[in-house]
Amino acid sequence: MDALSFAQLGYAYPGAGHRALRDVDLTIDCGLTLLTGDSGSGKSTLLRVCNGLVPHFHGGVISGRALVFGQDVTRTNTRRLARDVGFVFQDPELQSVHARVERDVAFGLENMRVPRGEMRARVDEALHLCGAEALRERSVATLSGGERQRVALAGVLAMRPRLLALDEPLSQLDESGARALVAAVAAAMERGTLAVVAEHRLALLRPLAQRVMEVSGGRLSDSSDSDAGPAMHATALTGRPGERPSPNHAHVRLHGVAAGHPGAVVLASVDLELSGGEVVAVIGNNGSGKTTLLRTIAGLLAPLQGRVERTAGRVAYLPQNPTTLLHRRTLRSEIEWTLRHGGGGGAGADAVDATLADFGLEHVAERYPRDLSTGERQRAALAAVLAGSPALALLDEPTRGMDATAAARLGRAVQRLAATGAAVVIATHDHDLATHVATRVVETRDGAVQEQTVMAAAPA
């Protein structure tokens, strides 16, 4: 029996003017199938058919045939499908249930009524496979985005599903975390688990894949024999880092700052100066303090020690989960609000249209931002916070879920912003972005912030 059998599958979300999936034919009976394609092409929608979220949760109109281990998706509830299909969302923040990591990983097993002794063994095994043993006693709320991705996968692997459906599982992981996650998927496949994975970072997963399928405009085509594959960031980000501006106008100064939470100091004795016109990339492993540094600079997290000095002007902050920023009915109204209230010189139609064009979002201007794909939602949040003239921009994993073209647009927008005299700070695992955009690189490691040389270009 095939794990998946889709024939002439079509789907449209409620109220959508177009179909998200069109005439999809797909059979999966072994190994790993890798889905590639631009943001908004339909990859996430296709994965959500696997566990019945499409159509049971999202509604809309579905046509054609969709069988999962012989079960008709349209007639089988998601609870039943979840016994066979383990799903990891693009937004792991949405997948946590319990406050503590160990309990969160065990949640699915509790629902399956797995005996306590076996449950403990499965949780141990899953945490080990995902390189997350050290997180066992942590509060989920204190985890970085990459750590949450590991925990979400551990919770799914503990249930030992027959099929893994993973949506951008590497998007927030550092190199070691990405390798651990890929190794965990490989170990599950050795036990007979099948996998279908949507991803933009292909290098680590491609050697494991039996097939590579490209999704474009809701249609599916086989690209397994293509040597080129989707363009990587480096092919699109053509700019080179500029010289560091003269520090004649510091926008931010940190003096002897300790940051974190009472009883949990993440960074200590940080001395850092950020000048207008420079782009600073903050690199470091998951959980090393990149987000803590950005939140402290933004004034969202009070320093435990020392002081932070900021010059006047608007601070634009993009969190790891951009959905928290998007509350208005259309993307256009989000941008208008920023321009009207953020000192951007008014919210005229020309200014809004220019911002939409900067991020390639003209076609979704009238859409509800939270209904966009993850990559489109990421660009929408960037457009909303960077519109106008912020004096300081703090971007946390801004290329999360982005295809190469979108990442290139972001790079150009950052360079234009710095050219106006703004200081830009980017916390990122995206080597290409840091290489081609940053004028400085600092690393968070072992509780410190250390100055680095500008990163060399990644190998082709």
C-alpha angles and dihedrals in degrees: 000000000000117000091221130016116176120173125183087338115183131173139178126188117234111283094003117143093215140035118263090204126033127192094326116185113186135154122185119187105147147019126345127336113196120207118204133175144112124301110280094021094121104265095126092044091053091051091049090059087062093069098027099254081125110082105359099057102026098038117205130121123307127186138179125032128312118178125175112191087337094309119124105236093210092056101036122078121235093246090062094044091050090067089068103027123060110199128196114190128219086242105054088181087075094054101062119101108164126054096231124061098231092051091045092054089048095050097094092046090053090055089050089052093235111178113262096245093051090043091057092049093049093049090050091050095047094048090049093049091052095045090242103120091115090059096058097106096034125115109248089226091064096054124108119237092261092049090051089053091055092048092048091053091046090055090052096044091050088064091056097221122193091231131031117209108190123182113202093327094172098047097107101025129112118227096271092045092049091051091048092051093048089049089052091052090048091051091051090049090053087059089055101266115144122217139202114188132185110205144150094200099074107163098089098037102041095075089057096048123105089192138014114207124189121215116205126167090346093305126115127221133171113250098166093118095047115109095193102055120172115338114264122229093257093062091056103036099075100163121100126219112273128223115283108263119246107269093238094126116035112196094188135021126185115197118194092326123181112192138187131065131314106283092012111072109184100176127024136192095003116179111181137154125198120194131200114265098028130109114213120195115205111205132178143118123297109282095018094118108268094130091042089055093050093046091049092050090048092053092243091115119043114226115251088216137005126021142276121216121197130179120230119279141084119304114213112202126186112192124205089257103051093182089082089068098052116084108135127095097248137023089237090059091049091057092043090054092053093048092047097048103025103065094258096140098261136313101266120161092249092056092048092047091049091053092048090050092050089063099033093247103128092112093058099040093116096040125106101257096223090059093061125101116268093258092047091045089052091054091044092055091047091051090049096050099037097047113118122006115318115182092213128026121194114188122186112202092331096177093057108138093000127136120224095266092052091047089053091052089052091050092053092046091052092050091050091049092051090049088062090059100263121139112233125197120187124189104202150153089199103111094190094053092050092045097050102035110029124093090188135023125204126181130214108216136148092357095307138099110229128190114238135190116256108283120256118239115274116253115264 
